[in-house]
C-alpha cells in the first residue's frame, strides 16, 4: 500500500537545466507545478495519507473481524448440535439395552 502512496511523489519533482558560468549545463531538481499547488498538498498529503494509512487497514480489520465472528457463531451452532446428538445417542443406547 505504501508503494501506491509514494508513486505520486515522482510527479512532484522535475529536472531543470541550469547554465553555469563556464557555458556548461547541469541538471537540477526543482519542484513542479503540482508540488507547488496547495490543493495537491491538501489532497495528497492529508486525505490520501489518512485513507491509505488508517482507512484501508481499518476496513480490512473490520471485514476480517466480521468473518471471524461469523465462523465462531457457526462453530457454536455445530457444537450444540453435536452435543444434542450425543445426548440422543446415549439415551437411545440406554433404552435399547432394556
C-alpha atoms as an extended CHARMM CRD file, in Angstrom:
* protein
*
        98  EXT
         1         1  UNK       CA              0.0000000000        0.0000000000        0.0000000000  PROA      1               0.0000000000
         2         2  UNK       CA              2.7990000000        2.3880000000        0.8080000000  PROA      2               0.0000000000
         3         3  UNK       CA              4.1940000000        1.8870000000       -2.7000000000  PROA      3               0.0000000000
         4         4  UNK       CA              0.9510000000        3.1590000000       -4.1940000000  PROA      4               0.0000000000
         5         5  UNK       CA              1.1060000000        6.1600000000       -1.8930000000  PROA      5               0.0000000000
         6         6  UNK       CA              4.6650000000        7.0850000000       -2.9050000000  PROA      6               0.0000000000
         7         7  UNK       CA              4.1860000000        6.8920000000       -6.6860000000  PROA      7               0.0000000000
         8         8  UNK       CA              2.8340000000       10.4740000000       -6.9860000000  PROA      8               0.0000000000
         9         9  UNK       CA              5.9290000000       11.8770000000       -5.2690000000  PROA      9               0.0000000000
        10        10  UNK       CA              7.7930000000       11.2860000000       -8.5260000000  PROA      10              0.0000000000
        11        11  UNK       CA              5.4320000000       13.7990000000      -10.1430000000  PROA      11              0.0000000000
        12        12  UNK       CA              6.3630000000       16.4850000000       -7.6250000000  PROA      12              0.0000000000
        13        13  UNK       CA              9.8740000000       16.9110000000       -8.9560000000  PROA      13              0.0000000000
        14        14  UNK       CA             11.1860000000       17.8070000000      -12.3670000000  PROA      14              0.0000000000
        15        15  UNK       CA             14.6070000000       18.2870000000      -13.8350000000  PROA      15              0.0000000000
        16        16  UNK       CA             15.6680000000       21.7680000000      -14.8000000000  PROA      16              0.0000000000
        17        17  UNK       CA             18.7510000000       22.5420000000      -16.8380000000  PROA      17              0.0000000000
        18        18  UNK       CA             20.8550000000       25.3690000000      -15.4620000000  PROA      18              0.0000000000
        19        19  UNK       CA             23.5850000000       27.1920000000      -17.3720000000  PROA      19              0.0000000000
        20        20  UNK       CA             26.8150000000       27.5880000000      -15.4460000000  PROA      20              0.0000000000
        21        21  UNK       CA             29.3730000000       30.3700000000      -15.8360000000  PROA      21              0.0000000000
        22        22  UNK       CA             31.6370000000       28.2060000000      -17.9730000000  PROA      22              0.0000000000
        23        23  UNK       CA             28.8610000000       27.6530000000      -20.5560000000  PROA      23              0.0000000000
        24        24  UNK       CA             28.1420000000       24.1100000000      -19.3620000000  PROA      24              0.0000000000
        25        25  UNK       CA             24.7290000000       22.9510000000      -18.2930000000  PROA      25              0.0000000000
        26        26  UNK       CA             23.7950000000       20.8430000000      -15.3290000000  PROA      26              0.0000000000
        27        27  UNK       CA             20.5350000000       19.2870000000      -14.2730000000  PROA      27              0.0000000000
        28        28  UNK       CA             18.9740000000       20.4660000000      -11.0380000000  PROA      28              0.0000000000
        29        29  UNK       CA             15.9230000000       19.0590000000       -9.3060000000  PROA      29              0.0000000000
        30        30  UNK       CA             13.1220000000       21.6070000000       -8.9810000000  PROA      30              0.0000000000
        31        31  UNK       CA              9.5640000000       21.4960000000       -7.6780000000  PROA      31              0.0000000000
        32        32  UNK       CA              6.9180000000       21.0160000000      -10.3280000000  PROA      32              0.0000000000
        33        33  UNK       CA              3.7110000000       22.9920000000      -10.6080000000  PROA      33              0.0000000000
        34        34  UNK       CA              1.9270000000       20.0840000000       -8.9630000000  PROA      34              0.0000000000
        35        35  UNK       CA              4.1660000000       20.2170000000       -5.8930000000  PROA      35              0.0000000000
        36        36  UNK       CA              3.5830000000       23.9610000000       -5.5030000000  PROA      36              0.0000000000
        37        37  UNK       CA             -0.2030000000       23.5830000000       -5.6070000000  PROA      37              0.0000000000
        38        38  UNK       CA             -1.9930000000       23.9870000000       -2.2650000000  PROA      38              0.0000000000
        39        39  UNK       CA             -4.8430000000       21.7530000000       -3.4340000000  PROA      39              0.0000000000
        40        40  UNK       CA             -2.3920000000       18.9670000000       -4.2440000000  PROA      40              0.0000000000
        41        41  UNK       CA             -0.8000000000       19.3110000000       -0.8290000000  PROA      41              0.0000000000
        42        42  UNK       CA             -4.2020000000       19.0690000000        0.8450000000  PROA      42              0.0000000000
        43        43  UNK       CA             -5.4020000000       16.0880000000       -1.1700000000  PROA      43              0.0000000000
        44        44  UNK       CA             -2.1810000000       14.1210000000       -1.3550000000  PROA      44              0.0000000000
        45        45  UNK       CA             -0.5310000000       14.8560000000        1.9590000000  PROA      45              0.0000000000
        46        46  UNK       CA             -3.6730000000       14.8090000000        4.0860000000  PROA      46              0.0000000000
        47        47  UNK       CA             -6.5820000000       12.9390000000        2.5300000000  PROA      47              0.0000000000
        48        48  UNK       CA             -4.6350000000       10.2120000000        0.7550000000  PROA      48              0.0000000000
        49        49  UNK       CA             -2.3020000000        9.7110000000        3.7090000000  PROA      49              0.0000000000
        50        50  UNK       CA             -5.1130000000        9.1060000000        6.1900000000  PROA      50              0.0000000000
        51        51  UNK       CA             -7.0500000000        6.9670000000        3.7190000000  PROA      51              0.0000000000
        52        52  UNK       CA             -4.1210000000        4.6910000000        2.9390000000  PROA      52              0.0000000000
        53        53  UNK       CA             -2.5420000000        4.5900000000        6.3770000000  PROA      53              0.0000000000
        54        54  UNK       CA             -5.7000000000        4.3800000000        8.5030000000  PROA      54              0.0000000000
        55        55  UNK       CA             -8.8390000000        3.9070000000        6.3930000000  PROA      55              0.0000000000
        56        56  UNK       CA             -7.9000000000        0.8680000000        4.3470000000  PROA      56              0.0000000000
        57        57  UNK       CA             -6.3470000000       -1.0800000000        7.2650000000  PROA      57              0.0000000000
        58        58  UNK       CA             -9.3870000000       -0.3770000000        9.4600000000  PROA      58              0.0000000000
        59        59  UNK       CA            -11.7530000000       -1.5620000000        6.7210000000  PROA      59              0.0000000000
        60        60  UNK       CA             -9.7170000000       -4.7470000000        6.2490000000  PROA      60              0.0000000000
        61        61  UNK       CA             -9.7140000000       -5.2960000000       10.0060000000  PROA      61              0.0000000000
        62        62  UNK       CA            -13.4960000000       -4.8310000000       10.2080000000  PROA      62              0.0000000000
        63        63  UNK       CA            -14.1280000000       -7.2660000000        7.3420000000  PROA      63              0.0000000000
        64        64  UNK       CA            -11.8390000000       -9.9250000000        8.7980000000  PROA      64              0.0000000000
        65        65  UNK       CA            -13.4130000000       -9.4900000000       12.2440000000  PROA      65              0.0000000000
        66        66  UNK       CA            -16.8540000000       -9.9670000000       10.6910000000  PROA      66              0.0000000000
        67        67  UNK       CA            -15.7460000000      -13.2050000000        9.0380000000  PROA      67              0.0000000000
        68        68  UNK       CA            -14.2180000000      -14.3900000000       12.3110000000  PROA      68              0.0000000000
        69        69  UNK       CA            -17.3830000000      -13.6910000000       14.3100000000  PROA      69              0.0000000000
        70        70  UNK       CA            -19.4990000000      -15.4060000000       11.6660000000  PROA      70              0.0000000000
        71        71  UNK       CA            -17.3610000000      -18.5460000000       11.7500000000  PROA      71              0.0000000000
        72        72  UNK       CA            -17.3630000000      -18.5500000000       15.5680000000  PROA      72              0.0000000000
        73        73  UNK       CA            -21.1640000000      -18.4170000000       15.5420000000  PROA      73              0.0000000000
        74        74  UNK       CA            -21.3220000000      -21.3230000000       13.0900000000  PROA      74              0.0000000000
        75        75  UNK       CA            -18.9000000000      -23.3500000000       15.2270000000  PROA      75              0.0000000000
        76        76  UNK       CA            -21.0410000000      -22.6890000000       18.2990000000  PROA      76              0.0000000000
        77        77  UNK       CA            -24.1580000000      -23.9700000000       16.4990000000  PROA      77              0.0000000000
        78        78  UNK       CA            -22.2650000000      -27.0290000000       15.2840000000  PROA      78              0.0000000000
        79        79  UNK       CA            -21.0220000000      -27.7560000000       18.8070000000  PROA      79              0.0000000000
        80        80  UNK       CA            -24.5740000000      -27.5120000000       20.2040000000  PROA      80              0.0000000000
        81        81  UNK       CA            -25.8750000000      -29.8810000000       17.5330000000  PROA      81              0.0000000000
        82        82  UNK       CA            -23.0940000000      -32.3610000000       18.2380000000  PROA      82              0.0000000000
        83        83  UNK       CA            -23.8330000000      -32.2380000000       21.9890000000  PROA      83              0.0000000000
        84        84  UNK       CA            -27.5540000000      -32.7190000000       21.3640000000  PROA      84              0.0000000000
        85        85  UNK       CA            -26.8610000000      -35.6760000000       19.0680000000  PROA      85              0.0000000000
        86        86  UNK       CA            -24.5760000000      -37.2230000000       21.6990000000  PROA      86              0.0000000000
        87        87  UNK       CA            -27.3090000000      -36.9650000000       24.3440000000  PROA      87              0.0000000000
        88        88  UNK       CA            -29.8220000000      -38.5520000000       21.9510000000  PROA      88              0.0000000000
        89        89  UNK       CA            -27.4040000000      -41.3780000000       21.1410000000  PROA      89              0.0000000000
        90        90  UNK       CA            -26.7320000000      -42.0530000000       24.8280000000  PROA      90              0.0000000000
        91        91  UNK       CA            -30.4490000000      -42.0290000000       25.5770000000  PROA      91              0.0000000000
        92        92  UNK       CA            -31.2180000000      -44.4380000000       22.7400000000  PROA      92              0.0000000000
        93        93  UNK       CA            -28.4320000000      -46.7760000000       23.8690000000  PROA      93              0.0000000000
        94        94  UNK       CA            -29.8510000000      -46.8920000000       27.4080000000  PROA      94              0.0000000000
        95        95  UNK       CA            -33.3700000000      -47.7170000000       26.1870000000  PROA      95              0.0000000000
        96        96  UNK       CA            -32.1230000000      -50.2730000000       23.6710000000  PROA      96              0.0000000000
        97        97  UNK       CA            -30.4870000000      -52.3110000000       26.4640000000  PROA      97              0.0000000000
        98        98  UNK       CA            -33.7320000000      -52.5660000000       28.3800000000  PROA      98              0.0000000000
